Amino acid sequence: VTALMLPPSPPPLTPNAQTVCSNTPAACDDTLTGDYLGIASKGLTGPVPPELGELTQLTTLDLRDNSLTGFCPTELGRLTNLVHLNIGGNQLSGTVPTEYTKLTKLTYLYLGMQPLSGTLPQQLSKLSSLTTCYLSNRPFACPLPDLPSACSANTQCAASPPSPPGHDCSCHGAAWHSLYGSSTCPNAGACCVPVSCGCCDCT
């Protein structure tokens, strides 16, 4: 009797990385109930969805320690009932949106452990209810605006270097170095990473 040869079993499927919306659909279709949204340390990828700005009932938004990318969405500035906001420990870049100065009920604000830099909004002093504040582990552009006391102790600034014509690095904030027509950054591979605008990230 000829033995029936079965094909080898396929390897187990690796689940696709989840986004905020695929993990918690109600957060993105405006059907979330309650005032708390916490999805921390779940390996989430993709941007912070702007749809979260519709969840105006939230008092707590916690998306910390994932792999979220892009910028801090300005839409979160609509969440004026927030008391606790933590989107730190991701891979968000850019700076702190001016719209966040509308979140005057915040007592806890954590945006750190990701490459935020640039110029801080002047109106941050409005967040006078803050008792815990960490904005970035990188320096922001000098001069710093007036900051709530909870933010000032751990917020640093560094002067932006001058840029040659056609290579304005000031949009990136502090600690950027112009390429000055060269194709490589100083100390490339050690502390400086070239970017497409003709500047090097030397933070």
Disulfide bonds with the S-S distance in Angstrom:
Cys21-Cys28 2.04
Cys133-Cys151 2.03
Cys142-Cys157 1.97
Cys169-Cys199 1.92
Cys185-Cys200 1.87
Cys192-Cys202 2.35
